[in-house]
Amino acid sequence: MDRLLSCMTPCVYFFRKTSMTPHLDLPTLPSPPSALSLDGSVSSDETAKRSSIFSRTLTRSRWWAWVGAACVMAVVTFVVCLGFGTQAIPYSRILAVVIGAVVSPFAEQNIGDPTSIILLQVRMPRVVLAFFVGGSLAMVGVALQALLRNPLADPFVIGISSGAALGAAIALLFGVGISMGSISALPICAFAGALLALMIMYRISLVQYGFSVYTLLLAGVVLNAIFSAFIMFLTSIADPNRAFGMYAWLMGTLTGPDWPTMGMLLLYLTVGLIVLGTHAQSLNLLTLGEETARSLGVDVERVKKSVFLAAALLTGAVVSFSGIIGFVGLIIPHAIRLVVSADHRLLLPVGGLAGGMFLMLADTVARTALSPSEFPVGVITALVGGPIFLWLLTTRQTQLGMK
């Protein structure tokens, strides 16, 4: 832990120094989706308040400074996480192996050397998978909180992850994804389950004329309960060996990835992330309310459908490979808004990098705290995210629109 803090201190200093420099040459952007009325609407006074909160605006230099600093911190975190495991490996050796693998991936020393095998075939795929999963969940949380104008919107809280898990569980029960020839169908089945959950939530929003915090939480609890019941039924009728693997997968695990699997996951994630990135400015305007965004030229229904599909695709892809990992999409967006900005052009990339760093660190704790044994990474995210979720409910009720 001391090594981790010492490595990250220079980057934290750079973050603080960069955030103190104001830039005022672009229009003011909206604030995060925090104070909402119980019906999910945003009053004109609240709109004016949001517009006046951010006197600092986003410039190209500020965007590059924050994203560059986040990338540096992500690389440092990646290298630090590679150093932890049952076998201690010096960081000089880690850098030599990683650089050698990038320059000459098929060199003989990368194939026969035990240290290279541990790093390149065991630790590195797992750390990369943690980065992909954490970054995707964080960006989905950012997009859903803006689209639903609700600060508690998160794939895990509102039942999207459970829907994706149900779709993947059905696929696993019938043997989809067992062989390399059909493994690509597993994320598609999880995507279908996540899309079903999102459609249900969207129908509820149409009936209720906007999501309130209460509606979101109650609907999420009900959906999670229903989908969990179906999943438990499927595991109870499955083969005992397959049921045991499904139980471990449902708790959230990053064990056993390989590079072909990572490439397949990256293909799904690229499509979803591109869609979210192209709608960053529209998400900025949607935080002011649908009518305001529509008056400013945003095709609200098209943006809704695109973001919902991207969120379902990303959630389904990561759940199919890692199981249910909760609260990443809830705590990371709030933390980044407090430190960086509420502008989604900056919030999406920095939030994604921060989510990847968070899950890399959480998985490192999960696989080393009780070494040589390990426990699911979903346990770590729940232990961290659960108290933060309760803190938001108990101390930020006015900002959440619950008073």
Number of C-alpha atoms within 10 A of each C-alpha: 7 6 8 14 10 10 16 16 12 11 18 15 10 14 18 12 10 15 15 9 9 13 14 11 10 11 13 17 23 24 23 26 26 21 24 23 21 17 16 21 21 20 14 12 9 15 16 12 13 20 16 14 13 17 13 19 16 21 15 9 10 17 17 12 16 21 18 13 17 23 18 15 22 22 13 16 20 20 19 20 21 24 18 16 17 12 10 10 15 11 13 8 13 19 13 11 21 18 12 16 17 9 10 12 15 11 11 9 16 20 15 10 11 11 18 20 16 15 19 22 17 16 21 21 21 25 26 18 28 29 24 23 28 28 30 29 32 29 33 31 30 31 29 23 24 25 24 24 28 26 25 27 26 29 31 23 23 24 29 33 31 32 33 34 32 29 27 31 28 19 21 22 17 10 14 19 18 13 9 10 9 11 17 18 15 24 28 20 24 33 31 20 28 32 24 17 24 21 16 14 21 17 11 16 18 10 9 13 12 20 26 25 24 13 19 23 17 14 19 23 15 14 21 21 14 15 22 18 13 17 22 16 11 18 21 11 10 16 11 11 8 13 19 12 11 22 14 13 23 22 17 22 23 23 21 14 19 15 15 11 16 16 11 14 21 16 11 19 22 12 13 24 22 11 16 25 19 14 18 19 14 24 29 23 26 25 26 26 21 20 14 16 18 15 10 12 10 19 13 18 11 10 19 19 11 17 24 22 21 24 29 28 27 29 32 33 31 29 32 30 24 24 28 24 29 27 25 30 31 28 22 26 28 21 13 20 19 10 11 18 23 24 22 28 20 21 25 26 21 28 31 29 26 26 28 29 27 22 26 29 20 21 28 23 19 22 20 15 13 11 12 10 10 15 19 22 28 26 18 20 21 16 12 16 19 16 11 15 16 11 12 16 16 11 10 15 15 14 16 21 19 16 11
